[in-house]
Amino acid sequence: MSARQPRFNQHVLIDTTPLPDDMPKVQEVGASSAPLMSASFFIGARCQPYNDDFMKCKTEANGRGEIDCMKEGRKVTRCAASVLTDINKHCLEEFRRHWECLENNNQQMWQCRRMEWPLNKCVFDNLKLEKVIPGTPQNEEQVHLRKRQIYANPWMAGFSKGS
């Protein structure tokens, strides 16, 4: 049994045990689900090598990935934070419009394509990161590039009924 005693408050478990000194320090991303979802494909584009290393480590850790792969996880967190910082620096208005749309539409991407297109263009122009959906067949158009979103509300997605 551990000698440390957890302290509880009404909402959060606070573990006061510091991380070991050999663990790299990293600031948490500090974003909610809508901004993370809005930036997720760009995070995936820039951070793929770190994500791959982390997932490989977790696969090889046999259930101890949370502890054994903390260094790899910290690299993923730092990379994701750098993407969010760069998007906020270069494309703040487009980014805010898109994630607020996601927030107000239950995270349904197809409802926010009108706000997504300027964000994708801005991120590509400034950061050279392109949104590519993994697993899309090679000869098929990416769903976010389609002019007509089947399930989107016409007034939200910027489409007329005749399109």
C-alpha positions, 0 to 999 in steps of 0.5 A, spaced: 500 500 500 502 506 498 504 511 503 501 517 500 494 520 501 490 523 496 487 529 497 480 530 494 476 536 493 469 536 490 471 535 483 478 533 482 483 528 485 489 532 486 495 527 487 501 531 490 506 527 488 511 530 483 513 526 477 520 523 477 526 528 475 527 524 468 520 525 466 520 531 461 516 537 463 510 539 458 505 544 459 498 541 458 494 543 451 489 547 455 484 546 450 477 543 450 474 538 445 471 543 439 478 547 438 482 540 438 477 537 434 477 543 429 485 542 429 485 535 429 487 533 422 493 539 422 495 536 429 495 529 425 499 532 419 504 535 423 505 530 429 504 523 425 511 521 427 510 522 435 503 519 434 506 513 431 512 512 436 507 513 442 502 508 439 508 503 438 510 504 445 503 503 448 503 496 443 509 494 446 508 496 453 503 490 455 498 494 459 503 499 462 503 504 456 501 510 461 507 509 465 512 506 460 510 511 454 510 518 458 516 521 454 513 519 448 506 522 450 509 528 452 512 529 445 505 528 442 503 533 447 508 538 446 507 537 438 499 538 439 500 545 443 505 547 437 500 546 432 495 550 436 499 556 437 501 556 430 494 556 428 492 561 433 498 566 431 496 565 423 489 563 423 485 566 429 479 568 426 478 562 421 479 557 427 475 561 432 469 561 427 470 553 426 471 551 433 465 555 435 460 552 430 463 545 432 461 547 439 454 549 437 453 544 433 454 538 437 461 537 434 458 535 427 463 537 422 458 536 416 454 542 419 461 547 419 464 546 412 462 553 410 467 555 416 472 549 415 474 551 408 477 558 410 480 555 416 483 549 411 486 554 406 489 559 411 492 553 415 495 551 408 497 558 406 501 559 412 503 553 415 503 548 409 499 543 413 493 540 409 487 536 411 487 529 409 482 524 412 486 517 412 482 511 409 479 515 404 479 511 397 484 514 392 480 516 387 474 519 391 473 526 393 475 527 400 468 528 404 470 535 407 471 538 399 465 536 397 460 542 395 454 538 397 454 535 404 448 530 404 446 531 412 448 538 413 442 544 414 442 548 408 443 555 412 448 552 416 453 549 411 452 555 406 448 551 401 442 552 397 437 547 396 438 547 389 446 545 389 
